[in-house]
Amino acid sequence: MSYSVDKVLTQEQLHRFREYEQRLKYEKIDQYYNLFNLQKCNDPGPKWFRDLLEAYYKRKIHASYFLRYGVGSFTKAHRDDNRVTDRTIVTFIRTDNLLGGESLIFEPIDGVDKDGQWQKPVVVPEITSGKSLIYDTDMVHSVAKVHRGLRNVHICWFKTKPTE
């Protein structure tokens, strides 16, 4: 699997999710691992949403949190920790008036991955509010610097073994 973009939320569900997210308390983060100049909230999200994702992807959520990217926010290229998880899902809550903040996936050149070297960046197209970006945790990825607007997302990591 390289990556995929799914529309998991209906408009009504997206509205409910936004209302939930707006009530959360965020902390300002200068740097947290590979994340820079953003706001983070460790709330796992509403139960109905977690249940929806677990049923849709047939896996249990290992961990999750919310991020708000504003002007100057970005994520440097990295891989997620794949010792316990094998799938990452980023659900876009708001992409208001966004300039920059693109999701970047790094693909191996000529099918060869040399530990993140010699990889080509690819902008993931057509990600809008209500859609989810899904990729394996060993995929090198990043978020371009935000120049204008907001990029609010919910990120979750799924356990390796699918549920029956």
Buried (B, 14 or more C-beta within 10 A) or exposed (E): EEBEBEEBBEEEBBEBBBEBBEEBEBEEBEEEEBBBBBBBBEBBBBEEBBEBBBEEBEBBBBBBBBBBBBBEBBBEBBBBBBEEBBBBBBBBBBBEEBEBBBBBBBBBEEEEBEEEEEBEBBEBEEBEBBBBBBBBBEBBBBBBBBEEBBBBBBBBBBBBEEEE
